[in-house]
Amino acid sequence: MQLLTGIVAFSGLLITATASAQGTGSALADSLQLAGYEGQYQYRDGDTLTIVADRGRVVAVLDEAKYPLRAVAVDTFMNGSGDRIPFLRDATGRVTAFRERGDTFTRLSATVPREVRGLLQARTVPVDGSLPRYRCAAPANAADGLRVATPGRATLPCEVAARLVDGVIDGVYPDVRALLVYHKGVLVLDEYFYGYDRDRPHQMRSLTKSVVAMTTGAAVDRRMSALDDRMLDRLGYQTTANPDPRKARITLQDLLTNQSGLACDDHDGASPGNETKLYESADWPRAFVDLPMIAEPGTVGRYCSFGILTAGRMVERATGKHLPRLANEVLFTPLGIKPTQWRWTFELDRSQRNDFGQVYLRPRDMLKLGVLVLQRGRWQGRQVLSETWIDAMTAKHSRVDDSDYGLAVWHRWYNVPKANGSQRVETIMFSGNGGQKVYIVPSLDLVVVFTGGAFNVESPVNTMMAGVLLPAFLPGP
């Protein structure tokens, strides 16, 4: 998806375009009749992209993700990777299409779906113009196995909950779509924004990696797979491009810890295995194993989406089951997550270049995954994942981008301000671009869930965690 290029795709994407361009002045801003660009446009692989104007900016939306464009000339914008995106007009002056890298995409209608406009405003503003405010109350009891209670003095204080929720509504914490707080076995905050609700699955982006790891754990627990399984043996490839004897030593664990040794780094645009280069491949695992080796397996951590996707394919080959089907049997169903409440197309080929093989989950179901880790693999008295796997998954196996990394999970710590200094708080984190987060904080008996639309920009969740939420749970001055 080129309009969204410059984006780390599996980790996330966006288009938010301002009406004015640097150095072009207010005259250009005045000349841009933003509403004239609105509507639905055809896009690649049969997708439809929507462009909508909102408060002096243009926002393009694809699969509920927003993407920033910057105006650089009349009818011309620039995307995050520097490509110029001109809009075309007919003889009457009506916008009819836009061009991207030589391809033309026709405007299908001037209609903007209601759910797309909903992505632009945290909460519906009443007729009187007043912003809705948080009311301290227990979350709804959805009969989903999660106990609920009202925030209060013994847990998340109501005033802290109000500061978080009202901050999202006011735009202090932009593009947060869901916020859940689970403390000491009880859900005390469950709030939704930008048109979302508790029943609407949300894209997980790279948080999918942690779901792959948990599904892998269930297969390992059943002795259908093992962390020391060799990649080439399991995939069945007899030959590869860039032959190297080290490839034969790459294991399932190496893939899950981002230590394959292959030239794959999503955070390096020049890397041969950067995800934006491989999404066009007809066979993603094949494209991954064909990369050249640059390190001994198990020695150097580099963030590599295709490695963990290939780990999922290894588990499919080991179990003889499509990964979503296996996840449903060994993970989702035991947690009370019904097939109608999630979706996951795990087809590792070019057909998924716009969806990245990601899973879509409801925020409460994301929470269940976090609770499963917090409770060392148990859910309602049932051992869904072994304690051995939970220990292995959350151990510190490698260093990736200056952070400790487990089996497709991160270790994130915060210096939390207190009256007499600060306190370091360790968390285990599932993470996806845009602000898809599950934070497990064993020391505080706490799980926090966010979903968001801050794709390819800094999410506000770190500020919310360190500055507002965690201080509320720390004892003492």
N, C-alpha and C positions, 0 to 999 in steps of 0.2 A: 504494500500500500504506500505508494510514493508520496501522496499528499501528506501523509503522516510520517515521512521519513525524517531522518535525523533523530528519530525516536528509537529507543531501545524497545523493540516491538513486544517480545514476550513479557518483558518487565513493564511495558506500558506505552501509551500514546496520547496526543491531544491537538486541537486547532482552536485558539482564541485569538481573534484578530482585532487589533485596535484600529480605530478609524483614522488616526493620524500617524504619519511616518516621521521618523527623526529627520530633521533638516528640511522637511517639505512645508512646514508651517500650517497655519489654520486654514489657509485658502484650499489646500488639498483636502483637509478634513471636511470643509464645507461642501466640496465638490462630490464627495463620496456619498451618494444616496444609499445608505446601507440597506434599507428595507428592500431596495430593488434587487439585491442579491439573494434574498430569501427564497427558500424552496427546497425541493428534493431533486437531487441529481443522480444520474446513473453513475456507478463507479465500477471498480475492477471486480472481476469474478462474480458478476451478477449482484453485487451489493448496491445499496442505495445510501447516499450521503446527503445529510441535510445541512443547509446553511441558514442561520438565523441571526438577525440583528438584535442587539440588546445593549442599551445604555452606552451608545457611542462605540460599540465594538461589534465585530462579526465573529460568530462562533460556528465552526463546522463540526458536526457530530456524526460519528460513525460507531455503531454498536455501543451507544451510550457513553462513548469517550469523546471529550472535547479536545480540539487541537488548535494552538495559536498561530495565526497568520498576521503578518505585519504589512501594512499598506506602504508601498514604495512609489506608486505612481497612480494616476487615474485608472481605475479598473484593474490594477495589478497589485498583487500581494506577494509576500515571500514566506515560505515555510521554514521550519526549524533547521533544515539542512541547507538553506540558501537557494532553493529553486524558486524561480519566479513563476507565479500562478496568475496568468491573465484571464479575465472574464471577457466573454464575447457578447456583442449586442447585434440585434438585427437592424433593419433600416428604420424601424420605429423607435429605436433606442432601448428596447427591452432586452434584458440579459437572457441569453439563450444557452450558454454553456461556459465551462472553464477548460483550460488546457493545463496539462501537467506532463512534463518531459515528452512532449510530442504527441501525447494522446489527448483527444477531445472528449469531454464528458457532458452529455446533453442534460439540460434542465428539464425535468419531467413534469413538474408542477410548481406553483408558487405557494403551495400549502406547507405549513410547518406543523407537524403532528403535535398534539397537546403534550405528550410525554417528553418531547424534545424541549419545548419551552419550559417544562417543569425542571429541567436540568440547570436552568439559569437562575433560579430563585430558591433559597433554602426553605422557606415556608411561604405559603400563600398569604398575602397581606390583605386584611379585611378592607371593606369599602371605606372605612374612616381613616385608612392609611397607617394605623398603629401596627407596630410589629408584635407578633404573638410572643408571649413570654413563657418560660418554663414553669410548670406547676408541679410541686413535689408530690409524687404519688408512686405507688408500686407499678411496675410494668404489668402488662396484660398477662394473665395466666393462659398460655397457649396449649396446655396439656401436652407438652413436648418433652417432659422429663426434667425441665429446669424449674427449680423453686424460685419464687419471686418475693420481694419485700420492698417496703418503702425506704428510700434513703433516710439516713438519720445519724444521730450522734455516735452510735456504735459502729458505723460503717462509713459510707460516703456521705458527708454532710450535705444537706439540701442546698446550702448556699454555694457549695463547690459544684454540685450538679448544675445549678442555675448558671454559674459562671461559664461552664463548658457549653451547655446547650444554647444559652443566649449569645455566647460568643460565635457559635456557628451561624445562628440566625442573623446576627449583626454583621457578619462578614469578617470578624476578627480572625476566625479560623476558617478560611474559605475551602469550599469543595469537599467538606466532610459529609458523607452521605448516610453513615450510620455510626452510632457510638453506643457500645454496650460495656457495662462494668459488672463483673461477677466477683463477689467477695465473700469469703468464708462459706462457700456452698450455696450462695443466693445471688440471683440476678437483681441488682438494685437500680440499674439504669439501662434503658432500651429505647433509644431515640433515633428517628429517621428524618431525612431532609431531602430536598431536591426531587420530590416526587416518589421517593422510595418508601417501602414499608417492610414489615417483617416477613412477608410472604414472597417477596420479589428476589429471585436469585441475582447475585451480582458477579461480574467477572472478577476472577482472582488473579489474573496475570501470573507473576512468578510465585505467588503463594501456592500455585499448583504444584510446585516442586516439593513442598512439604507434604502435600497429599500423596504424591508419588512415593515419597519416603515412607509414609505410614502404611500405604498399601504394600510396599515392598516388605515392610516389617511383618505384616500378617503372613506373607508368603514365606519369609524366612522362619517365622515361628512354626509354620506347618511343614518345614523342611522341604519345601518345593523349590526353594532358591537358597542361595548363600552369599554372604558378602565377598567371599573369595572366588566366586564364579568368574571365569575369564571372559572378557567381553567378546573376543573373536570366536571363541568356542561356542558361546551361547547364541550368538547371532548367526553363526554358520557361514561366515564369509571365508572363502578359501584364499582369496587374494585381495589386496587393497592397493590403492594408489599410494605413492610415497612409502614404499615398503621399508620397514624398520623392525628389527627383532624386539624392540621394547613394546611394540603394540601388542604382542602376544602376552605380555605381562599385565596389561590393564585389567583391573577387576571392577566388579559392581561397586565396591566401596570406593574405589578411586573416582568413579563417575559421580557418586552421591556426595563426595567431599570436594568436588571441583579440583581434583588432582590427577586428571587423566594423563597429563604430560603432552597432550596434543595441542596444536597451535590454535586454541579456541579461547578468546577473551572478549566478552560482550562489551567491556569497558575500554576497549582499544579498537578504534575504527579501522585501523590498518590490519588487525588480526585476520588471518584467512578464515577462521571459524567464527567471526563475529556474526551474531544471529541475523542481522539485516542482510548479510550476504548469502546465508544458507537457506533462508525461507523460500527462495525460488527453486530449490532443488526438488527433483521428482521423488527422491528417497532420502529423507532426512538422516536416519542413522547411517546410511551408506555414505552420505556426504561428510558426516562427522568422522567416521573411521578412516576415510580417505585423506584426512588432513595430515600434514607432516608432524612428526614428533619434535618437541623442543625441550623436553625434560624427562627425567626418569619418572614413571608412574608413582604416585603416592608421595611426591616430594614438594611440589610447588602448587599453591592454590591460585586459580584464575577463574573468575566468574564466567561460567559457560552454560547457557541454557540447553544447548543441544546435547551436552553430556548427560544431564539428568533426564531429558526426554529419551535418550538412548538407553538409560538405565530402566526406564519404564518398558521399553521394547524388550529388554533382556528378561524382565519379569514376565511379560506376555509369553515369550518363548519357553520360559521355564515352567509356567503353569498351564499353558495351552489355552489361556483365557484372555480376551480383550481386557485391557486394564480397567476401563470403567465398569465392566461387568464384575471383575474381581473386586474392585473397590466397593461396589454395591453389596456384594456377598459378605465380605470380611470386615468392612469398616462402616459404611453408611447404614445398612440394615441393623446391625447391632446397636447403633446409636439412635435408632428410631427415625432415621432420615429416609423418607420415601422416594421412590424413583421419580415421582412427579415434582419433587422439590429441588432437584438439581439437574444439571445437564453437563455433558462432557463428551466432546467429539475428539477422541484421541487417535486421529489418523495422521501419521507422521509423513506427510507429503505436501506438495504444493497447494493442494486444496485447502490447507489450513493456514496459508500465509497471512490471512486477515484475522485469524482467530487464535493462532499460535498453539493449538492443542490444549488450551486452558480449560479448567473446570469452572463452572458457575455455581455458587453456593449462596444460601441465605445466611445473613449474619448470625442468627441464632445457631445455625449448624456449624459455622466457623467457630463459634464459642464452644460447642461440644468437642471439637477437635482439641482446642486448648485445654478444656477441662480434662480430657482423656490423658493428656501429658501431665497436667498438674496432679492427677490422681494415679499416676504411674501405671497407666494402661487400663484402669478400671472404669466402668460406667454402670451405675446402678447395680453394683455387686457382681458384675460379669467382667472377667479379664479379657478385654477385646484385643489388646496388644500386651505382650509379655513385658515384665519389668526389665528383663534383659535387653529387649529392643528399645524401650524408652531410654535406658541408660546409654545404649550405643548411639541412638539418634541425637541425644542432647549432649553427648561428650564433645570436647573441643578437639577435633581431628586436624584442622588446618587453619591457615590464616588467609582470608580473602579480603582484599581491599582494606587492610589494616584492622579487620575484625575477626574474632574467632568464629569458626564455622563447624557445624556438626555434620549430620547426614541430612542435607537439604534444609537445615535450620540455622539461624543466626544467633549469636550471643551479642546482645546490646546492653551496655550499662549507661546509667545516667548519674551525673552529679546533681543531686536534688538539694536545692537550697533549704536551709533551716535557719532558725533564729540565731543559732550560735555557730554558723558555718554551713557545711554541706555534708551530705551522706551519699556514699556510692550505693546504688541499687542495681543489682544484676537482673536481667530479664533474658528469657528465651523467646525468640521472635520468629514467627512465620511472616514473610513479607512479599508484597507484590507492588509493582509500579502503580502510582496513582493514589497510594495511601491505603492499600489493602493490608491490614496488619492484625495479627493475633499476638499479644504480649502475654507470656506466662511468667508470673513473678512468684516463685515458690516461697520466698522469704516472707511475703505478705499475704499468702493464700489468696492470690488475686489473678484474674484473667481479664484483659481488656481487649476489645475488638473494635476496629475501625474499618469502614469502607470509604472510598473516596474517588474523586475525579481529578485529582491534582497530577495528571499524567505528564511526566517529563519536566516537572517543576518541583520545587521543594514543598513537600507536604507539611502542614502545620502540626502533625501528630506528635513530633518530638517536643515542640513547645508545649503542647497540651499535657503530655506525659510528665515532663520534667518540671514544668512551671506551675501546674495546677493540680493534676490528678495524683501523682505520687506523693507530694507533700501532705495530702489529706490523710494518707494511711501510715505515715511515719510517726512513731511515738516520740514524745519528749519535745523540748523546745528547739 
